[in-house]
């Protein structure tokens, strides 16, 4: 529960203004934000499924997708969630070097995903405005790719900030790490849904 | 949110300007932010109101002689967008929410003060951007709904600026919603249970849930729409194989809840004002809470009643008609609760009370036409006519704006420490109430007789009624003058209000007026019975407990 104490008593031994006077619930706020973000994707998915159901693609349109590359992408993201979790374990044990190593692997997997996604974009036989399916495909994967890009940048920032001795993220100040990890798992989960709806259905 | 300042390096109180300058600063104080929202919203209300005046002037004659048709479309779009996204939503949520919610939960500020300031400071630039678009090749012309293909075929620059502006305002709204949910659920004072909170907290909780769940869908939709305009994709463009109905579904998935985002907080504010000025407990607290949450759940599944003439299949019409009719139940419960709160009370007919009573009357009229509009056989006849305009304005002006005025009369002594002139307040109410009903009641008749909305020209047989309506609009415009006079007069020369001029029991009145920076000099009072009027005093401070 929250505790409200007069300011004079609480201002000492506090690190952070935003957690002053009460417990830290920035993670709660982040979860609320991710629910909102998930609703954006839900809107996109609903639009895609409706288009698929009621707007038939013309007979001469090209909209076949290859499966191997997106399957590789799925594996890359799932493994990166696991490696992020590993990094967190080492952060709790204050083993910064190991934590940084696993974070670097996670970030590299994110970048690998983006490169692989780019490769898919350039090899696909259709462009953004070719037909409704193509537009929806690029909008959905592009919006998700934007999330992966932001996530990879944030992982690199966290990687930099976990360095000893001068980094700001450590076992005592874990929120930035936890926030990025939660976000990364969210982006990962969205990809799984996207993969099923867009490639498998 | 993830910023962390070391308090010893930079004490924020020292950096903040004092006096009136703090209202122009990136202040983290929830009371400053609340008043920033209120004043900023009111300035936009004056702009949006002037645009409404221009519309009513145009409609005094059947021909489009006051302004060209393209300009009429722009004025109409700007009026709708400004009134909804820059006046009602920020004021009923942001202004009163920020000012009151931390008091009600017994906190010293909102859960995320910095995010709160960001949410406010997104509003002025996006509002100015929206208005500026009028001077750059013309503003958007497709109404506040921005339906394609109209929004794709009208000039692109204005429409793109409109989309950017609404996206920013939506972001501001989502940040605010997250903040309110965290504050109400997590920042409550120890010992204060959810069912002891003042009703406005429940209204804001429900509203914020709607904001977080539905606003992102609008954002996604507008991003797709901007692709259609800029990159010539075909999501909503039938000539490229797209589907305009999908846009309507996604748009109304936000914009129907948006009506509740505008009116649920107003319900909450009225539930605070009525008990204090009739000296009785709020009738039916528990049913009130459940009806708010019922409206939240039902409000998410009624959107397609805006689309009965869009070729919706019969099963969809049936489902959405029934779901919409169900919303009348919790709304009716709330209406009867308010009437029962007034019943037998010791009513003081001051500005706050009169505007709240005006709200109840207008809202029940708007509610009745709302239930009528939910019925498919009726709706297909009056769809897109002035009947819808009348219904909508009875809800958002007769409902929300009346409550905003009521709340300003009620909380002005707390904001400034000065009393308003109640006689000027009564005068303001009478002109507003007459002007409002004169303006919008005749529009029901216009709609039933088939006058379409959003058109600059109309059949000459409607001229007289339109002129009556315009006279009403003129009265509404004039009614702002005594209000503004009253505000300036009272800030400069008003009587001292004291800490608690209404003898209220809710927490914001249990501190000085205006309140100190962290709301209370000592500990926050524990108010477990905020509506205990006519009963024994039930304020228990932490000190008394010890």
Interface residues (C-beta under 8 A of the other chain):
Chain A: X1 X2 X3 X4 X6 X7 X11 X14 X15 X16 X17 X18 X20 X21 X22 X23 X25 X26 X28 X29 X30 X32 X33 X35 X36 X37 X38 X39 X40 X41 X42 X43 X44 X46 X47 X50 X51 X54 X55 X57 X58 X128 X129 X131 X132 X135 X136 X139 X143 X168 X173 X175 X176 X179
Chain B: X1 X2 X3 X4 X5 X6 X7 X12 X106 X107 X108 X111 X112 X113 X114 X115 X174 X177 X178 X179 X181 X182 X185 X186 X187 X188 X189 X190 X212 X213 X214 X215 X216 X217 X219 X220 X221 X223 X224 X227 X231 X232 X233 X234 X235 X240 X241 X242 X243 X246 X249 X250 X253 X518 X522 X523 X524
